[in-house]
């Protein structure tokens, strides 16, 4: 379980860094004079996929850390309160 959660955490870190890379590249490295509305559809697809990935994996990463802490450190983030 701990190895699985660690691998999910590493995947989240990689996706967050990759998503930030795609977003900054799309916004900063456009041709001079090209607005966002003139970007090709492929660039828009990469940009929006990166934004959605940031939104999803930014939430999954702390949940994975808390799950690892539940198993390793004995915390009770995901334990029912009536137990």
C-alpha positions in Angstrom: 0.0 0.0 0.0 2.8 2.4 0.9 4.7 1.7 -2.4 1.5 2.2 -4.4 0.8 5.6 -2.6 4.4 6.6 -3.1 4.2 5.8 -6.9 1.0 7.9 -7.1 2.8 10.7 -5.3 5.7 10.6 -7.7 3.3 10.6 -10.6 1.6 13.7 -9.2 4.9 15.5 -8.8 5.8 14.7 -12.4 2.5 15.7 -13.8 2.5 19.0 -11.8 5.9 19.9 -13.0 5.1 18.9 -16.6 1.9 20.8 -16.5 3.6 24.0 -15.3 6.2 23.5 -18.0 3.5 23.3 -20.8 1.6 26.3 -19.4 4.6 28.6 -19.1 5.9 27.5 -22.5 2.6 28.1 -24.2 2.2 31.6 -22.6 5.9 32.8 -22.9 7.2 31.2 -26.1 4.4 32.2 -28.5 5.4 34.0 -31.7 5.7 37.8 -31.5 2.2 39.3 -32.1 0.3 36.0 -31.7 -2.6 36.3 -29.3 -4.1 33.4 -27.4 -7.1 33.4 -29.8 -4.8 32.8 -32.8 -3.1 29.7 -31.2 -3.6 26.4 -33.1 -6.1 23.9 -31.7 -3.3 21.5 -30.7 -1.6 24.2 -28.5 -5.0 24.9 -26.9 -5.5 21.2 -26.2 -2.1 21.0 -24.5 -2.7 24.1 -22.6 -6.2 23.1 -21.3 -5.1 19.6 -20.5 -2.3 21.0 -18.4 -4.6 23.3 -16.6 -7.0 20.5 -15.8 -4.1 18.3 -14.7 -2.9 21.0 -12.3 -6.4 21.3 -10.9 -6.8 17.5 -10.4 -3.3 16.5 -9.3 -2.9 19.5 -7.0 -5.7 17.9 -4.9 -4.5 14.3 -5.3 -1.0 15.0 -4.1 -1.9 16.1 -0.5 -4.4 13.3 -0.2 -1.6 10.8 -1.1 0.7 12.4 1.5 -2.0 12.1 4.1 -2.7 8.5 3.2 1.0 7.7 3.5 1.1 9.4 6.9 -1.9 7.4 8.0 0.0 4.2 7.3 3.5 5.1 8.4 3.1 7.7 11.2 -0.3 6.4 12.7 -2.2 9.6 12.0 -6.0 9.5 11.6 -6.9 11.6 8.6 -8.9 8.9 6.8 -10.2 7.0 9.8 -13.9 7.2 10.7 -14.5 9.3 13.8 -16.7 6.7 15.6 -13.9 4.1 15.6 
